[in-house]
């Protein structure tokens, strides 16, 4: 090969090399981006819904009906004895919730009634509770030695008591467990000028006061709804505290 040919060849190679360097590279390239510091993602706080204004819960009425247990029979030794017109197995021990005169916490009262009157008695006292009628005391008459006078003086509401009618010899409706004396002080027994209990004197004119029962009021109607009659409707004596299934 001559000198001219060598020079030409070198020129071509240089030219191709220059062209190759001017072409863009096809190799993959990476563009490094700045590294950012990792920050925790905090969920936005969602405000709690406003609570509705507080609503006072309605006090609950509760009741129970049970047979006379041996222990209860012992407790009733003053109010029941052999020869009474109703055997113990025909009586029922009833508890009911009742309102109080001072407007404080409701209390659980107790009564003994005939088995065929127990459900009606619960129905009546549920109605009295719902209407807000107060009861001073509701304990077995045995807590007063089965003395009707002492129970009345304590303004105690009671039912069963194996005794004769007031001033007579026949069995009282209380002896059958089918009568209730309700708040005796506010609702006294009146015969002429005689009033029992003594503290009932101030209520003989029937004031519009808590616990006082009036003709055809809610209390009278509650008893009437189960077929019981009110002694306040009698001509003489007038027994404002007395309600009975027979009307006697």
C-alpha positions in Angstrom: 0.0 0.0 0.0 1.3 3.5 -0.9 1.8 6.4 1.5 -1.3 8.2 0.0 -3.5 5.2 0.7 -2.3 5.0 4.3 -3.1 8.6 4.9 -6.5 8.2 3.4 -7.3 5.3 5.6 -6.3 7.2 8.7 -8.4 10.1 7.7 -11.5 7.9 7.3 -10.9 6.2 10.7 -10.6 9.6 12.4 -13.7 10.9 10.7 -15.7 7.8 11.8 -14.5 8.2 15.3 -15.6 11.7 15.4 -19.0 10.8 14.1 -19.3 8.1 16.7 -18.5 10.5 19.5 -21.1 12.9 18.3 -24.0 10.3 18.4 -26.0 10.1 21.6 -25.3 7.2 23.8 -27.9 4.4 23.8 -26.8 3.1 27.2 -29.4 3.6 30.0 -28.7 6.5 32.2 -30.0 7.3 35.6 -30.8 10.7 37.0 -30.2 10.7 40.7 -32.8 12.8 42.6 -32.2 14.3 45.9 -33.0 12.0 48.9 -35.9 13.3 51.0 -36.1 12.7 54.7 -39.0 10.3 55.6 -41.6 12.0 57.8 -44.5 10.1 59.6 -48.0 10.6 58.2 -50.4 11.8 60.9 -54.1 11.2 60.4 -56.1 14.4 60.8 -58.0 14.6 64.1 -61.7 14.2 63.6 -63.7 16.1 66.2 -66.1 13.8 68.2 -69.7 14.4 67.6 -71.4 16.5 70.2 -73.2 14.5 72.9 -76.9 15.1 73.1 -78.0 16.8 76.4 -78.2 14.3 79.2 -81.7 12.8 79.6 -82.7 11.7 83.1 -83.6 8.0 83.2 -87.1 7.2 84.3 -87.1 5.5 87.7 -88.0 1.8 87.3 -90.9 0.1 88.9 -90.3 -3.4 90.1 -92.5 -6.0 91.8 -92.5 -9.6 92.9 -95.0 -12.2 94.0 -94.1 -15.2 96.0 -95.5 -17.9 98.2 -95.4 -17.7 102.0 -92.1 -19.3 103.1 -91.7 -20.9 106.5 -89.5 -18.0 107.5 -92.2 -15.5 106.4 -94.8 -17.6 108.2 -92.9 -17.2 111.4 -92.7 -13.5 110.9 -96.5 -13.4 110.3 -97.3 -15.2 113.6 -99.1 -12.1 114.9 -101.3 -11.6 111.8 -102.1 -15.2 111.0 -103.1 -18.2 113.2 -104.9 -21.4 112.8 -108.6 -20.7 112.4 -108.2 -17.7 110.1 -110.5 -17.8 107.0 -107.6 -18.1 104.6 -104.8 -20.7 104.8 -101.2 -19.5 104.4 -100.9 -21.4 101.1 -103.6 -19.1 99.6 -101.7 -15.9 100.5 -98.9 -14.3 98.6 -96.1 -12.0 99.6 -95.9 -9.0 97.2 -93.3 -6.3 96.9 -93.7 -3.1 94.9 -91.8 0.1 94.3 -93.4 3.2 95.6 -92.7 7.0 95.7 -91.9 8.8 98.9 -93.3 11.9 100.4 -89.9 13.6 100.6 -89.2 13.1 96.9 -86.1 11.1 97.7 -85.1 7.7 96.5 -88.0 5.3 95.7 -88.5 2.5 98.2 -89.6 -1.1 98.0 -92.7 -1.9 100.0 -94.3 -5.2 101.1 -97.8 -6.5 101.4 -99.4 -9.9 102.0 -102.6 -10.4 99.9 -104.7 -13.3 98.7 -103.3 -15.2 95.7 -106.2 -14.2 93.5 -105.6 -10.5 94.3 -101.8 -10.4 93.9 -101.6 -9.5 90.2 -104.3 -6.8 90.6 -102.4 -5.3 93.5 -99.2 -5.1 91.4 -101.2 -3.4 88.6 -102.6 -0.8 91.0 -99.3 0.1 92.6 -97.6 0.3 89.2 -100.2 2.9 88.3 -99.7 4.8 91.6 -95.9 4.7 91.0 -96.3 6.1 87.5 -98.6 8.9 88.6 -96.2 9.9 91.3 -98.5 9.1 94.3 -96.4 8.8 97.5 -96.6 6.2 100.2 -95.4 6.9 103.7 -94.7 3.3 104.8 -95.5 -0.1 103.4 -94.6 -2.9 105.9 -96.3 -6.0 107.1 -98.7 -5.3 109.9 -96.7 -7.9 111.9 -94.1 -5.2 112.4 -96.7 -3.5 114.6 -97.7 -6.6 116.4 -100.7 -6.9 114.1 -102.2 -3.9 115.8 -104.3 -2.0 113.3 -104.2 1.1 115.6 -100.4 1.1 115.7 -100.1 0.5 112.0 -102.4 3.4 111.3 -100.6 5.7 113.7 -97.4 5.0 111.8 -99.2 6.0 108.6 -98.4 2.5 107.4 -100.0 1.0 104.3 -101.0 -2.6 104.9 -103.2 -5.4 103.6 -103.6 -8.8 105.2 -104.5 -9.0 108.9 -106.6 -11.8 110.3 -108.9 -9.6 112.3 -112.6 -8.7 112.7 -114.1 -5.6 111.2 -113.7 -2.4 113.2 -116.3 -2.4 116.0 -117.7 -5.8 115.0 -117.2 -9.5 115.1 -117.3 -10.5 111.4 -114.1 -11.1 109.6 -112.7 -8.0 107.9 -111.9 -8.1 104.2 -108.3 -7.8 105.5 -108.6 -11.2 107.0 -109.1 -12.6 103.4 -106.2 -10.6 102.0 -108.5 -8.7 99.7 -108.3 -5.2 101.2 -105.7 -2.5 101.5 -105.5 0.6 103.8 -103.5 3.3 102.1 -101.8 6.1 103.9 -104.1 6.0 107.0 -103.1 9.4 108.4 -103.8 11.3 105.2 -106.9 9.1 104.7 -108.5 8.4 108.1 -111.4 6.3 109.3 -114.2 8.5 110.3 -117.4 7.5 112.2 -119.3 10.5 113.5 -116.9 12.5 115.6 -114.5 9.6 115.9 -111.3 9.7 113.8 -108.6 7.1 113.5 -105.7 7.5 113.7 -105.6 10.7 115.8 -103.2 12.4 113.4 -105.9 12.0 110.7 -107.9 14.8 112.3 -106.2 17.5 110.2 -107.2 15.6 107.0 -110.9 15.1 107.7 -111.7 18.2 105.6 -109.8 16.5 102.7 -107.2 19.1 101.8 -105.5 19.0 98.5 -102.3 17.6 99.9 -99.9 14.8 99.0 -101.2 11.4 99.7 -104.8 12.6 100.3 -107.3 10.6 98.2 -110.3 12.4 96.6 -113.4 11.1 95.0 -112.8 9.9 91.4 -109.2 10.9 91.4 -106.4 8.9 89.8 -105.9 6.7 92.9 -109.6 5.8 93.1 -109.7 5.1 89.3 -106.6 2.9 89.5 -108.3 0.7 92.0 -111.6 0.8 90.1 -109.8 -0.4 87.0 -109.1 -3.8 88.7 -112.6 -3.9 90.3 -111.8 -2.6 93.8 -114.0 -0.1 95.5 -113.2 2.8 97.8 -114.4 3.2 101.4 -114.4 7.0 101.0 -117.7 6.5 99.1 -119.4 5.0 102.1 -122.0 7.0 104.0 -121.0 5.8 107.5 -118.5 5.0 108.5 -116.3 6.8 105.9 -113.1 4.9 105.5 -110.9 7.0 103.3 -107.9 4.7 103.5 -109.8 1.5 102.6 -109.9 -0.3 99.2 -111.3 -3.7 98.8 -112.2 -6.2 96.1 -115.7 -6.8 97.5 -116.5 -3.2 98.3 -116.9 -4.0 102.0 
